[in-house]
Amino acid sequence: MSIPSAVERSLSVFPAGCNGEFNLPPRLSKVIVRGAGCELWTSDGERMIDFSMGWGSVLPGHAHPEVVEAVREQVGRGTNFSYVTDASLQLAEEILAVSPACDQIRFAASGTEATMYCLRLARAFTGRPKILKFEGAYHGSHDVGVVSLFPSDPPEFPQSVSSSAGIEPGAGENTLVAPFNDLEKVAEILERHGHEIAGVIAEPFQRCISPLPGFLAGLKQLVHRAGALLIFDEVVTGFRLAYGGAQEYYGVIPDLVAYGKALGGGLPIGAYGGRRQIMEQVCEDQLGQSGYVWTASTLGGNPVSTAAASAALSLYRSEGVYARLHRLGAYLRRNMASVLAEQGVKAQILGDGPIAQVAFTDVTPRDYRTSRHLDARIGRKLMLELFERGVFLNPMGTKLYLSMAHTEATCDEFCERFAQALSVVTRDGATATALA
């Protein structure tokens, strides 16, 4: 009897052979054995160039020596105490120094936890039940995070629709939805429902869509006029668009902010913070009182993750890091656009900083509805063709992430494979018609 391969074992023990979202055809399923920089190697010896980078969590690059050494040093001193350590204290002080929204902060184990606690704090602080989010925004895998995430038949605003079965019914009822970049619609919703809305949560840079000039500042004014709190989900933008994240990049300061992904330098972490008056609702001496907000995280702020995070932040503070990341992202997006033009394909290349995405649409995207593929099958087919050509990415096609380890040569290699994959996609007559 033959010994099953690693891929066969993976398909046996994991639903769809993965831990979520990838859902590849069995012939493309992989088991990764190691990574270095922006490259991965699989159990069957294949080298792949990585444009997922742990869904953007590994901004320094895989196995960066300084992050590895910080982890190695800390592991020998203990991995978790579920309490404040010198490593978590140092990291918290650095985040407070760079995040003007935060007077105080607490750590969690993931960005999902961090956004969940921000929502809970907003409801407690205002005494209101509802949250307003933007259609197509992802705020983690909790119930609010997957409301109106990718609706195929979107209802009229502000009605929401669940993007997952098993969601608690109240999550949909208490989550209102607006289109990103539309202050007029936000104002209309807040005029009608503002007295019920505890907070408005936003990805300042939503998926791969930039805010229009004045949108975030105008949003803050509208939210405060309604007596609600503005929550920035900086799980993606934090320490990526700039060292100070979206707050620095766009010049707008929210009431609460959530961090994750790049903060950990590849290790699991989440953090949430805000004004002292809001954050002090979590103090345990208020247990039993009506305003007390329960928060706790067994692995939140563990010394291994926080030591890795401090090492990562030290790398991000190096001279020229963000200028280089922005140049590299612009280079990738420009070359991807050239490939589309050369093949006569109508599509948009979205992104900013070290992030890119292709959207098969003939309009300039400004929100979820205008950024959707005209035919979802096109994007899926393209992503699978890229995967087959040794590009590791999320086949849902939401983002391409660059890291400090990527170079122009890596981007050139990607674009060669992008051109090959696109030519295969356009050979399909029906697909070519949709793209033309």
Secondary structure, DSSP 8 states (H G I E B T S, - for coil): -----HHHHHHHHSGGGSSSS----GGG---EEEEEBTEEEETT--EEEESSHHHHT-TT-BT-HHHHHHHHHHHTT-S--SS--HHHHHHHHHHHHH-TT-SEEEEESSHHHHHHHHHHHHHHHHT--EEEEETT----SSTGGGBTSS-SS--STT---BSSTT--HHHHHTEEEE-TT-HHHHHHHHHHHGGGEEEEEE-SSBTTB---TTHHHHHHHHHHHTT-EEEEE-TTTTTTTSTTHHHHHH----SEEEE-GGGGTTS--EEEEE-HHHHGGG-GGGTTSTT------SSTT-HHHHHHHHHHHHHHTSTTHHHHHHHHHHHHHHHHHHHHHHTT---EEE--TTEEEEE--SS---SHHHHS-SSHHHHHHHHHHHHHTTEE--TT---EE--TT--HHHHHHHHHHHHHHHHHHHHSHHHHHHH-
